[in-house]
Amino acid sequence: MLAEAGLVISAGKMSNLWSGQPVTIRLDDLDIICEVLECEPGDLLIREPGTARRAGRSGTPPAAAAAAGGAGGVIRRRPGRSAPPV
């Protein structure tokens, strides 16, 4: 039914979804799943407080942690733009 609605999911991703342990899910995919199941995203998602991973949990702001390599990313400021508030 998902494939008929335009969503093809790999066996590994389907296994993660089925087990309730998906690493990520695209909002487009979630929309199709909800359409096929005739439900709302809130019917499928369960919030688990305290389990979210964030860069900078040690008190370092996320942008500083990313710049230091904590999140594995590099922050590059676009010319003519100011930095975000800290």
PDB file with one MODEL, atoms N, CA, C and O in Angstrom:
MODEL        1
ATOM      1  N   MET A   1       0.831  -1.199   0.000  1.00  0.00           N
ATOM      2  CA  MET A   1       0.000   0.000   0.000  1.00  0.00           C
ATOM      3  C   MET A   1       0.870   1.256   0.000  1.00  0.00           C
ATOM      4  O   MET A   1       0.522   2.256  -0.627  1.00  0.00           O
ATOM      5  N   LEU A   2       2.012   1.201   0.711  1.00  0.00           N
ATOM      6  CA  LEU A   2       2.909   2.348   0.734  1.00  0.00           C
ATOM      7  C   LEU A   2       3.493   2.606  -0.648  1.00  0.00           C
ATOM      8  O   LEU A   2       3.570   3.752  -1.090  1.00  0.00           O
ATOM      9  N   ALA A   3       3.906   1.536  -1.331  1.00  0.00           N
ATOM     10  CA  ALA A   3       4.475   1.683  -2.673  1.00  0.00           C
ATOM     11  C   ALA A   3       3.448   2.259  -3.640  1.00  0.00           C
ATOM     12  O   ALA A   3       3.785   3.085  -4.487  1.00  0.00           O
ATOM     13  N   GLU A   4       2.209   1.830  -3.516  1.00  0.00           N
ATOM     14  CA  GLU A   4       1.151   2.364  -4.368  1.00  0.00           C
ATOM     15  C   GLU A   4       0.941   3.849  -4.130  1.00  0.00           C
ATOM     16  O   GLU A   4       0.546   4.576  -5.041  1.00  0.00           O
ATOM     17  N   ALA A   5       1.207   4.310  -2.896  1.00  0.00           N
ATOM     18  CA  ALA A   5       1.054   5.721  -2.544  1.00  0.00           C
ATOM     19  C   ALA A   5       2.308   6.530  -2.877  1.00  0.00           C
ATOM     20  O   ALA A   5       2.336   7.742  -2.665  1.00  0.00           O
ATOM     21  N   GLY A   6       3.352   5.861  -3.400  1.00  0.00           N
ATOM     22  CA  GLY A   6       4.554   6.559  -3.817  1.00  0.00           C
ATOM     23  C   GLY A   6       5.712   6.489  -2.846  1.00  0.00           C
ATOM     24  O   GLY A   6       6.673   7.245  -2.983  1.00  0.00           O
ATOM     25  N   LEU A   7       5.647   5.601  -1.866  1.00  0.00           N
ATOM     26  CA  LEU A   7       6.721   5.480  -0.877  1.00  0.00           C
ATOM     27  C   LEU A   7       7.305   4.077  -0.922  1.00  0.00           C
ATOM     28  O   LEU A   7       6.622   3.098  -0.622  1.00  0.00           O
ATOM     29  N   VAL A   8       8.571   3.990  -1.298  1.00  0.00           N
ATOM     30  CA  VAL A   8       9.279   2.715  -1.309  1.00  0.00           C
ATOM     31  C   VAL A   8      10.293   2.761  -0.173  1.00  0.00           C
ATOM     32  O   VAL A   8      11.165   3.630  -0.160  1.00  0.00           O
ATOM     33  N   ILE A   9      10.190   1.846   0.771  1.00  0.00           N
ATOM     34  CA  ILE A   9      11.047   1.822   1.954  1.00  0.00           C
ATOM     35  C   ILE A   9      11.926   0.580   1.906  1.00  0.00           C
ATOM     36  O   ILE A   9      11.459  -0.523   1.622  1.00  0.00           O
ATOM     37  N   SER A  10      13.219   0.786   2.191  1.00  0.00           N
ATOM     38  CA  SER A  10      14.148  -0.350   2.206  1.00  0.00           C
ATOM     39  C   SER A  10      13.799  -1.283   3.361  1.00  0.00           C
ATOM     40  O   SER A  10      13.118  -0.887   4.306  1.00  0.00           O
ATOM     41  N   ALA A  11      14.267  -2.513   3.276  1.00  0.00           N
ATOM     42  CA  ALA A  11      13.986  -3.492   4.331  1.00  0.00           C
ATOM     43  C   ALA A  11      14.556  -3.042   5.672  1.00  0.00           C
ATOM     44  O   ALA A  11      13.923  -3.232   6.711  1.00  0.00           O
ATOM     45  N   GLY A  12      15.749  -2.444   5.655  1.00  0.00           N
ATOM     46  CA  GLY A  12      16.369  -1.979   6.893  1.00  0.00           C
ATOM     47  C   GLY A  12      15.584  -0.858   7.538  1.00  0.00           C
ATOM     48  O   GLY A  12      15.375  -0.852   8.751  1.00  0.00           O
ATOM     49  N   LYS A  13      15.144   0.103   6.717  1.00  0.00           N
ATOM     50  CA  LYS A  13      14.366   1.223   7.253  1.00  0.00           C
ATOM     51  C   LYS A  13      13.010   0.732   7.766  1.00  0.00           C
ATOM     52  O   LYS A  13      12.530   1.201   8.798  1.00  0.00           O
ATOM     53  N   MET A  14      12.400  -0.202   7.054  1.00  0.00           N
ATOM     54  CA  MET A  14      11.115  -0.751   7.494  1.00  0.00           C
ATOM     55  C   MET A  14      11.290  -1.487   8.815  1.00  0.00           C
ATOM     56  O   MET A  14      10.432  -1.400   9.693  1.00  0.00           O
ATOM     57  N   SER A  15      12.386  -2.205   8.959  1.00  0.00           N
ATOM     58  CA  SER A  15      12.658  -2.915  10.207  1.00  0.00           C
ATOM     59  C   SER A  15      12.781  -1.934  11.370  1.00  0.00           C
ATOM     60  O   SER A  15      12.238  -2.170  12.449  1.00  0.00           O
ATOM     61  N   ASN A  16      13.501  -0.830  11.144  1.00  0.00           N
ATOM     62  CA  ASN A  16      13.631   0.184  12.193  1.00  0.00           C
ATOM     63  C   ASN A  16      12.291   0.816  12.546  1.00  0.00           C
ATOM     64  O   ASN A  16      11.995   1.037  13.721  1.00  0.00           O
ATOM     65  N   LEU A  17      11.484   1.104  11.536  1.00  0.00           N
ATOM     66  CA  LEU A  17      10.159   1.677  11.797  1.00  0.00           C
ATOM     67  C   LEU A  17       9.289   0.695  12.574  1.00  0.00           C
ATOM     68  O   LEU A  17       8.613   1.070  13.532  1.00  0.00           O
ATOM     69  N   TRP A  18       9.314  -0.572  12.145  1.00  0.00           N
ATOM     70  CA  TRP A  18       8.488  -1.599  12.769  1.00  0.00           C
ATOM     71  C   TRP A  18       8.881  -1.832  14.222  1.00  0.00           C
ATOM     72  O   TRP A  18       8.026  -2.061  15.077  1.00  0.00           O
ATOM     73  N   SER A  19      10.194  -1.771  14.497  1.00  0.00           N
ATOM     74  CA  SER A  19      10.670  -2.016  15.858  1.00  0.00           C
ATOM     75  C   SER A  19      10.455  -0.823  16.776  1.00  0.00           C
ATOM     76  O   SER A  19      10.625  -0.924  17.991  1.00  0.00           O
ATOM     77  N   GLY A  20      10.078   0.310  16.186  1.00  0.00           N
ATOM     78  CA  GLY A  20       9.871   1.506  16.993  1.00  0.00           C
ATOM     79  C   GLY A  20      11.156   2.254  17.287  1.00  0.00           C
ATOM     80  O   GLY A  20      11.182   3.109  18.172  1.00  0.00           O
ATOM     81  N   GLN A  21      12.227   1.948  16.558  1.00  0.00           N
ATOM     82  CA  GLN A  21      13.532   2.566  16.785  1.00  0.00           C
ATOM     83  C   GLN A  21      14.081   3.252  15.530  1.00  0.00           C
ATOM     84  O   GLN A  21      15.251   3.054  15.202  1.00  0.00           O
ATOM     85  N   PRO A  22      13.277   4.050  14.816  1.00  0.00           N
ATOM     86  CA  PRO A  22      13.815   4.679  13.609  1.00  0.00           C
ATOM     87  C   PRO A  22      14.846   5.750  13.968  1.00  0.00           C
ATOM     88  O   PRO A  22      14.674   6.497  14.932  1.00  0.00           O
ATOM     89  N   VAL A  23      15.909   5.811  13.184  1.00  0.00           N
ATOM     90  CA  VAL A  23      16.921   6.839  13.397  1.00  0.00           C
ATOM     91  C   VAL A  23      16.360   8.175  12.936  1.00  0.00           C
ATOM     92  O   VAL A  23      16.462   9.175  13.646  1.00  0.00           O
ATOM     93  N   THR A  24      15.773   8.193  11.761  1.00  0.00           N
ATOM     94  CA  THR A  24      15.138   9.389  11.214  1.00  0.00           C
ATOM     95  C   THR A  24      13.936   8.972  10.387  1.00  0.00           C
ATOM     96  O   THR A  24      13.797   7.811  10.000  1.00  0.00           O
ATOM     97  N   ILE A  25      13.079   9.934  10.125  1.00  0.00           N
ATOM     98  CA  ILE A  25      12.000   9.726   9.168  1.00  0.00           C
ATOM     99  C   ILE A  25      11.705  11.065   8.527  1.00  0.00           C
ATOM    100  O   ILE A  25      11.539  12.074   9.213  1.00  0.00           O
ATOM    101  N   ARG A  26      11.642  11.067   7.227  1.00  0.00           N
ATOM    102  CA  ARG A  26      11.331  12.298   6.502  1.00  0.00           C
ATOM    103  C   ARG A  26       9.869  12.637   6.703  1.00  0.00           C
ATOM    104  O   ARG A  26       9.018  11.750   6.765  1.00  0.00           O
ATOM    105  N   LEU A  27       9.581  13.925   6.805  1.00  0.00           N
ATOM    106  CA  LEU A  27       8.198  14.350   6.991  1.00  0.00           C
ATOM    107  C   LEU A  27       7.339  13.960   5.802  1.00  0.00           C
ATOM    108  O   LEU A  27       6.157  13.656   5.963  1.00  0.00           O
ATOM    109  N   ASP A  28       7.925  13.965   4.599  1.00  0.00           N
ATOM    110  CA  ASP A  28       7.179  13.527   3.409  1.00  0.00           C
ATOM    111  C   ASP A  28       6.746  12.071   3.564  1.00  0.00           C
ATOM    112  O   ASP A  28       5.611  11.711   3.250  1.00  0.00           O
ATOM    113  N   ASP A  29       7.678  11.233   4.057  1.00  0.00           N
ATOM    114  CA  ASP A  29       7.380   9.810   4.254  1.00  0.00           C
ATOM    115  C   ASP A  29       6.319   9.632   5.338  1.00  0.00           C
ATOM    116  O   ASP A  29       5.408   8.816   5.193  1.00  0.00           O
ATOM    117  N   LEU A  30       6.439  10.394   6.420  1.00  0.00           N
ATOM    118  CA  LEU A  30       5.458  10.314   7.498  1.00  0.00           C
ATOM    119  C   LEU A  30       4.074  10.696   6.991  1.00  0.00           C
ATOM    120  O   LEU A  30       3.076  10.088   7.379  1.00  0.00           O
ATOM    121  N   ASP A  31       4.014  11.693   6.134  1.00  0.00           N
ATOM    122  CA  ASP A  31       2.739  12.121   5.565  1.00  0.00           C
ATOM    123  C   ASP A  31       2.093  11.001   4.759  1.00  0.00           C
ATOM    124  O   ASP A  31       0.887  10.775   4.864  1.00  0.00           O
ATOM    125  N   ILE A  32       2.889  10.298   3.953  1.00  0.00           N
ATOM    126  CA  ILE A  32       2.350   9.192   3.148  1.00  0.00           C
ATOM    127  C   ILE A  32       1.906   8.040   4.046  1.00  0.00           C
ATOM    128  O   ILE A  32       0.848   7.450   3.827  1.00  0.00           O
ATOM    129  N   ILE A  33       2.716   7.721   5.058  1.00  0.00           N
ATOM    130  CA  ILE A  33       2.347   6.646   5.987  1.00  0.00           C
ATOM    131  C   ILE A  33       1.022   6.965   6.658  1.00  0.00           C
ATOM    132  O   ILE A  33       0.155   6.099   6.772  1.00  0.00           O
ATOM    133  N   CYS A  34       0.860   8.207   7.104  1.00  0.00           N
ATOM    134  CA  CYS A  34      -0.395   8.606   7.757  1.00  0.00           C
ATOM    135  C   CYS A  34      -1.576   8.550   6.787  1.00  0.00           C
ATOM    136  O   CYS A  34      -2.685   8.175   7.169  1.00  0.00           O
ATOM    137  N   GLU A  35      -1.329   8.926   5.531  1.00  0.00           N
ATOM    138  CA  GLU A  35      -2.394   8.861   4.534  1.00  0.00           C
ATOM    139  C   GLU A  35      -2.851   7.420   4.333  1.00  0.00           C
ATOM    140  O   GLU A  35      -4.049   7.139   4.299  1.00  0.00           O
ATOM    141  N   VAL A  36      -1.882   6.503   4.199  1.00  0.00           N
ATOM    142  CA  VAL A  36      -2.207   5.090   3.974  1.00  0.00           C
ATOM    143  C   VAL A  36      -2.920   4.499   5.188  1.00  0.00           C
ATOM    144  O   VAL A  36      -3.876   3.739   5.038  1.00  0.00           O
ATOM    145  N   LEU A  37      -2.457   4.847   6.394  1.00  0.00           N
ATOM    146  CA  LEU A  37      -3.047   4.288   7.613  1.00  0.00           C
ATOM    147  C   LEU A  37      -4.282   5.048   8.091  1.00  0.00           C
ATOM    148  O   LEU A  37      -4.940   4.654   9.054  1.00  0.00           O
ATOM    149  N   GLU A  38      -4.581   6.156   7.389  1.00  0.00           N
ATOM    150  CA  GLU A  38      -5.719   7.000   7.760  1.00  0.00           C
ATOM    151  C   GLU A  38      -5.618   7.434   9.223  1.00  0.00           C
ATOM    152  O   GLU A  38      -6.535   7.228  10.019  1.00  0.00           O
ATOM    153  N   CYS A  39      -4.467   8.044   9.553  1.00  0.00           N
ATOM    154  CA  CYS A  39      -4.243   8.510  10.916  1.00  0.00           C
ATOM    155  C   CYS A  39      -3.510   9.845  10.877  1.00  0.00           C
ATOM    156  O   CYS A  39      -3.230  10.372   9.800  1.00  0.00           O
ATOM    157  N   GLU A  40      -3.204  10.382  12.029  1.00  0.00           N
ATOM    158  CA  GLU A  40      -2.451  11.616  12.178  1.00  0.00           C
ATOM    159  C   GLU A  40      -1.065  11.288  12.720  1.00  0.00           C
ATOM    160  O   GLU A  40      -0.898  10.255  13.369  1.00  0.00           O
ATOM    161  N   PRO A  41      -0.053  12.146  12.472  1.00  0.00           N
ATOM    162  CA  PRO A  41       1.292  11.878  12.988  1.00  0.00           C
ATOM    163  C   PRO A  41       1.311  11.627  14.501  1.00  0.00           C
ATOM    164  O   PRO A  41       2.065  10.777  14.976  1.00  0.00           O
ATOM    165  N   GLY A  42       0.505  12.345  15.243  1.00  0.00           N
ATOM    166  CA  GLY A  42       0.451  12.161  16.693  1.00  0.00           C
ATOM    167  C   GLY A  42      -0.011  10.772  17.113  1.00  0.00           C
ATOM    168  O   GLY A  42       0.257  10.339  18.234  1.00  0.00           O
ATOM    169  N   ASP A  43      -0.704  10.073  16.218  1.00  0.00           N
ATOM    170  CA  ASP A  43      -1.128   8.707  16.515  1.00  0.00           C
ATOM    171  C   ASP A  43       0.048   7.734  16.443  1.00  0.00           C
ATOM    172  O   ASP A  43      -0.001   6.646  17.018  1.00  0.00           O
ATOM    173  N   LEU A  44       1.111   8.136  15.727  1.00  0.00           N
ATOM    174  CA  LEU A  44       2.253   7.254  15.521  1.00  0.00           C
ATOM    175  C   LEU A  44       3.472   7.630  16.360  1.00  0.00           C
ATOM    176  O   LEU A  44       4.310   6.778  16.655  1.00  0.00           O
ATOM    177  N   LEU A  45       3.572   8.897  16.744  1.00  0.00           N
ATOM    178  CA  LEU A  45       4.759   9.384  17.430  1.00  0.00           C
ATOM    179  C   LEU A  45       4.539   9.444  18.937  1.00  0.00           C
ATOM    180  O   LEU A  45       3.501   9.910  19.407  1.00  0.00           O
ATOM    181  N   ILE A  46       5.514   8.974  19.673  1.00  0.00           N
ATOM    182  CA  ILE A  46       5.457   9.008  21.127  1.00  0.00           C
ATOM    183  C   ILE A  46       6.691   9.759  21.611  1.00  0.00           C
ATOM    184  O   ILE A  46       7.821   9.352  21.345  1.00  0.00           O
ATOM    185  N   ARG A  47       6.466  10.849  22.317  1.00  0.00           N
ATOM    186  CA  ARG A  47       7.574  11.647  22.840  1.00  0.00           C
ATOM    187  C   ARG A  47       8.173  10.946  24.048  1.00  0.00           C
ATOM    188  O   ARG A  47       7.454  10.474  24.928  1.00  0.00           O
ATOM    189  N   GLU A  48       9.505  10.883  24.078  1.00  0.00           N
ATOM    190  CA  GLU A  48      10.209  10.274  25.204  1.00  0.00           C
ATOM    191  C   GLU A  48      11.147  11.318  25.793  1.00  0.00           C
ATOM    192  O   GLU A  48      12.290  11.432  25.352  1.00  0.00           O
ATOM    193  N   PRO A  49      10.684  12.088  26.786  1.00  0.00           N
ATOM    194  CA  PRO A  49      11.502  13.146  27.372  1.00  0.00           C
ATOM    195  C   PRO A  49      12.843  12.600  27.872  1.00  0.00           C
ATOM    196  O   PRO A  49      12.922  11.501  28.421  1.00  0.00           O
ATOM    197  N   GLY A  50      13.886  13.394  27.665  1.00  0.00           N
ATOM    198  CA  GLY A  50      15.204  13.014  28.150  1.00  0.00           C
ATOM    199  C   GLY A  50      16.001  12.147  27.205  1.00  0.00           C
ATOM    200  O   GLY A  50      17.144  11.806  27.510  1.00  0.00           O
ATOM    201  N   THR A  51      15.430  11.772  26.052  1.00  0.00           N
ATOM    202  CA  THR A  51      16.164  10.906  25.133  1.00  0.00           C
ATOM    203  C   THR A  51      16.716  11.652  23.938  1.00  0.00           C
ATOM    204  O   THR A  51      17.478  11.079  23.159  1.00  0.00           O
ATOM    205  N   ALA A  52      16.353  12.916  23.769  1.00  0.00           N
ATOM    206  CA  ALA A  52      16.836  13.692  22.624  1.00  0.00           C
ATOM    207  C   ALA A  52      18.323  13.949  22.769  1.00  0.00           C
ATOM    208  O   ALA A  52      18.812  14.249  23.858  1.00  0.00           O
ATOM    209  N   ARG A  53      19.044  13.829  21.649  1.00  0.00           N
ATOM    210  CA  ARG A  53      20.481  14.111  21.638  1.00  0.00           C
ATOM    211  C   ARG A  53      20.683  15.505  21.082  1.00  0.00           C
ATOM    212  O   ARG A  53      20.138  15.852  20.034  1.00  0.00           O
ATOM    213  N   ARG A  54      21.462  16.294  21.782  1.00  0.00           N
ATOM    214  CA  ARG A  54      21.762  17.648  21.348  1.00  0.00           C
ATOM    215  C   ARG A  54      23.243  17.920  21.473  1.00  0.00           C
ATOM    216  O   ARG A  54      23.887  17.448  22.409  1.00  0.00           O
ATOM    217  N   ALA A  55      23.784  18.672  20.545  1.00  0.00           N
ATOM    218  CA  ALA A  55      25.179  19.114  20.675  1.00  0.00           C
ATOM    219  C   ALA A  55      25.242  20.122  21.797  1.00  0.00           C
ATOM    220  O   ALA A  55      24.319  20.918  21.973  1.00  0.00           O
ATOM    221  N   GLY A  56      26.309  20.099  22.552  1.00  0.00           N
ATOM    222  CA  GLY A  56      26.507  21.108  23.573  1.00  0.00           C
ATOM    223  C   GLY A  56      25.821  20.837  24.883  1.00  0.00           C
ATOM    224  O   GLY A  56      25.587  21.782  25.637  1.00  0.00           O
ATOM    225  N   ARG A  57      25.488  19.621  25.198  1.00  0.00           N
ATOM    226  CA  ARG A  57      24.833  19.330  26.474  1.00  0.00           C
ATOM    227  C   ARG A  57      25.706  19.662  27.669  1.00  0.00           C
ATOM    228  O   ARG A  57      25.203  19.797  28.784  1.00  0.00           O
ATOM    229  N   SER A  58      26.999  19.794  27.454  1.00  0.00           N
ATOM    230  CA  SER A  58      27.910  20.067  28.552  1.00  0.00           C
ATOM    231  C   SER A  58      27.900  21.537  28.942  1.00  0.00           C
ATOM    232  O   SER A  58      28.754  21.972  29.714  1.00  0.00           O
ATOM    233  N   GLY A  59      26.961  22.303  28.429  1.00  0.00           N
ATOM    234  CA  GLY A  59      26.905  23.717  28.737  1.00  0.00           C
ATOM    235  C   GLY A  59      27.452  24.572  27.615  1.00  0.00           C
ATOM    236  O   GLY A  59      27.307  25.794  27.646  1.00  0.00           O
ATOM    237  N   THR A  60      28.081  23.956  26.621  1.00  0.00           N
ATOM    238  CA  THR A  60      28.597  24.681  25.472  1.00  0.00           C
ATOM    239  C   THR A  60      27.453  24.900  24.497  1.00  0.00           C
ATOM    240  O   THR A  60      26.742  23.951  24.164  1.00  0.00           O
ATOM    241  N   PRO A  61      27.258  26.135  24.029  1.00  0.00           N
ATOM    242  CA  PRO A  61      26.178  26.368  23.060  1.00  0.00           C
ATOM    243  C   PRO A  61      26.354  25.469  21.846  1.00  0.00           C
ATOM    244  O   PRO A  61      27.489  25.202  21.452  1.00  0.00           O
ATOM    245  N   PRO A  62      25.257  24.988  21.234  1.00  0.00           N
ATOM    246  CA  PRO A  62      25.353  24.073  20.091  1.00  0.00           C
ATOM    247  C   PRO A  62      26.227  24.607  18.965  1.00  0.00           C
ATOM    248  O   PRO A  62      26.973  23.836  18.361  1.00  0.00           O
ATOM    249  N   ALA A  63      26.161  25.906  18.662  1.00  0.00           N
ATOM    250  CA  ALA A  63      26.971  26.457  17.578  1.00  0.00           C
ATOM    251  C   ALA A  63      28.454  26.344  17.915  1.00  0.00           C
ATOM    252  O   ALA A  63      29.265  26.026  17.046  1.00  0.00           O
ATOM    253  N   ALA A  64      28.810  26.601  19.158  1.00  0.00           N
ATOM    254  CA  ALA A  64      30.209  26.498  19.571  1.00  0.00           C
ATOM    255  C   ALA A  64      30.671  25.045  19.545  1.00  0.00           C
ATOM    256  O   ALA A  64      31.801  24.757  19.153  1.00  0.00           O
ATOM    257  N   ALA A  65      29.808  24.141  19.955  1.00  0.00           N
ATOM    258  CA  ALA A  65      30.152  22.720  19.937  1.00  0.00           C
ATOM    259  C   ALA A  65      30.378  22.251  18.506  1.00  0.00           C
ATOM    260  O   ALA A  65      31.304  21.481  18.249  1.00  0.00           O
ATOM    261  N   ALA A  66      29.545  22.706  17.572  1.00  0.00           N
ATOM    262  CA  ALA A  66      29.692  22.322  16.170  1.00  0.00           C
ATOM    263  C   ALA A  66      30.985  22.882  15.599  1.00  0.00           C
ATOM    264  O   ALA A  66      31.691  22.193  14.863  1.00  0.00           O
ATOM    265  N   ALA A  67      31.300  24.143  15.938  1.00  0.00           N
ATOM    266  CA  ALA A  67      32.523  24.766  15.436  1.00  0.00           C
ATOM    267  C   ALA A  67      33.760  24.054  15.971  1.00  0.00           C
ATOM    268  O   ALA A  67      34.789  23.983  15.300  1.00  0.00           O
ATOM    269  N   ALA A  68      33.645  23.527  17.192  1.00  0.00           N
ATOM    270  CA  ALA A  68      34.765  22.819  17.804  1.00  0.00           C
ATOM    271  C   ALA A  68      34.834  21.366  17.348  1.00  0.00           C
ATOM    272  O   ALA A  68      35.738  20.634  17.750  1.00  0.00           O
ATOM    273  N   GLY A  69      33.901  20.951  16.528  1.00  0.00           N
ATOM    274  CA  GLY A  69      33.902  19.582  16.029  1.00  0.00           C
ATOM    275  C   GLY A  69      33.029  18.662  16.851  1.00  0.00           C
ATOM    276  O   GLY A  69      32.999  17.460  16.587  1.00  0.00           O
ATOM    277  N   GLY A  70      32.312  19.185  17.846  1.00  0.00           N
ATOM    278  CA  GLY A  70      31.475  18.357  18.706  1.00  0.00           C
ATOM    279  C   GLY A  70      30.326  17.715  17.971  1.00  0.00           C
ATOM    280  O   GLY A  70      29.913  16.610  18.322  1.00  0.00           O
ATOM    281  N   ALA A  71      29.796  18.379  16.956  1.00  0.00           N
ATOM    282  CA  ALA A  71      28.683  17.818  16.198  1.00  0.00           C
ATOM    283  C   ALA A  71      29.131  17.370  14.818  1.00  0.00           C
ATOM    284  O   ALA A  71      28.312  16.956  13.998  1.00  0.00           O
ATOM    285  N   GLY A  72      30.438  17.452  14.562  1.00  0.00           N
ATOM    286  CA  GLY A  72      30.953  16.998  13.287  1.00  0.00           C
ATOM    287  C   GLY A  72      30.687  17.941  12.135  1.00  0.00           C
ATOM    288  O   GLY A  72      30.894  17.571  10.979  1.00  0.00           O
ATOM    289  N   GLY A  73      30.229  19.162  12.421  1.00  0.00           N
ATOM    290  CA  GLY A  73      29.909  20.087  11.356  1.00  0.00           C
ATOM    291  C   GLY A  73      30.799  21.306  11.377  1.00  0.00           C
ATOM    292  O   GLY A  73      31.534  21.546  12.336  1.00  0.00           O
ATOM    293  N   VAL A  74      30.723  22.062  10.319  1.00  0.00           N
ATOM    294  CA  VAL A  74      31.464  23.312  10.223  1.00  0.00           C
ATOM    295  C   VAL A  74      30.460  24.416   9.992  1.00  0.00           C
ATOM    296  O   VAL A  74      29.601  24.309   9.117  1.00  0.00           O
ATOM    297  N   ILE A  75      30.564  25.474  10.771  1.00  0.00           N
ATOM    298  CA  ILE A  75      29.660  26.607  10.609  1.00  0.00           C
ATOM    299  C   ILE A  75      30.338  27.629   9.722  1.00  0.00           C
ATOM    300  O   ILE A  75      31.449  28.073  10.011  1.00  0.00           O
ATOM    301  N   ARG A  76      29.675  27.998   8.653  1.00  0.00           N
ATOM    302  CA  ARG A  76      30.191  29.030   7.755  1.00  0.00           C
ATOM    303  C   ARG A  76      29.149  30.129   7.663  1.00  0.00           C
ATOM    304  O   ARG A  76      27.993  29.877   7.323  1.00  0.00           O
ATOM    305  N   ARG A  77      29.559  31.329   7.962  1.00  0.00           N
ATOM    306  CA  ARG A  77      28.647  32.461   7.904  1.00  0.00           C
ATOM    307  C   ARG A  77      28.587  32.972   6.478  1.00  0.00           C
ATOM    308  O   ARG A  77      29.619  33.147   5.831  1.00  0.00           O
ATOM    309  N   ARG A  78      27.392  33.210   5.991  1.00  0.00           N
ATOM    310  CA  ARG A  78      27.233  33.763   4.668  1.00  0.00           C
ATOM    311  C   ARG A  78      27.560  35.241   4.709  1.00  0.00           C
ATOM    312  O   ARG A  78      27.224  35.904   5.691  1.00  0.00           O
ATOM    313  N   PRO A  79      28.209  35.795   3.676  1.00  0.00           N
ATOM    314  CA  PRO A  79      28.552  37.208   3.669  1.00  0.00           C
ATOM    315  C   PRO A  79      27.302  38.075   3.758  1.00  0.00           C
ATOM    316  O   PRO A  79      26.276  37.777   3.147  1.00  0.00           O
ATOM    317  N   GLY A  80      27.408  39.153   4.534  1.00  0.00           N
ATOM    318  CA  GLY A  80      26.294  40.072   4.655  1.00  0.00           C
ATOM    319  C   GLY A  80      25.243  39.654   5.650  1.00  0.00           C
ATOM    320  O   GLY A  80      24.225  40.332   5.791  1.00  0.00           O
ATOM    321  N   ARG A  81      25.459  38.562   6.340  1.00  0.00           N
ATOM    322  CA  ARG A  81      24.491  38.086   7.335  1.00  0.00           C
ATOM    323  C   ARG A  81      25.093  38.192   8.717  1.00  0.00           C
ATOM    324  O   ARG A  81      26.291  37.977   8.900  1.00  0.00           O
ATOM    325  N   SER A  82      24.268  38.522   9.684  1.00  0.00           N
ATOM    326  CA  SER A  82      24.749  38.573  11.046  1.00  0.00           C
ATOM    327  C   SER A  82      24.663  37.182  11.673  1.00  0.00           C
ATOM    328  O   SER A  82      23.966  36.296  11.176  1.00  0.00           O
ATOM    329  N   ALA A  83      25.376  37.021  12.753  1.00  0.00           N
ATOM    330  CA  ALA A  83      25.353  35.736  13.468  1.00  0.00           C
ATOM    331  C   ALA A  83      24.028  35.618  14.205  1.00  0.00           C
ATOM    332  O   ALA A  83      23.438  36.633  14.576  1.00  0.00           O
ATOM    333  N   PRO A  84      23.546  34.388  14.426  1.00  0.00           N
ATOM    334  CA  PRO A  84      22.307  34.189  15.179  1.00  0.00           C
ATOM    335  C   PRO A  84      22.513  34.573  16.633  1.00  0.00           C
ATOM    336  O   PRO A  84      23.644  34.550  17.118  1.00  0.00           O
ATOM    337  N   PRO A  85      21.444  34.926  17.342  1.00  0.00           N
ATOM    338  CA  PRO A  85      21.570  35.256  18.757  1.00  0.00           C
ATOM    339  C   PRO A  85      22.014  34.054  19.559  1.00  0.00           C
ATOM    340  O   PRO A  85      21.666  32.917  19.242  1.00  0.00           O
ATOM    341  N   VAL A  86      22.781  34.311  20.596  1.00  0.00           N
ATOM    342  CA  VAL A  86      23.293  33.226  21.422  1.00  0.00           C
ATOM    343  C   VAL A  86      22.577  33.202  22.745  1.00  0.00           C
ATOM    344  O   VAL A  86      22.867  32.353  23.588  1.00  0.00           O
TER     345      VAL A  86
ENDMDL
END
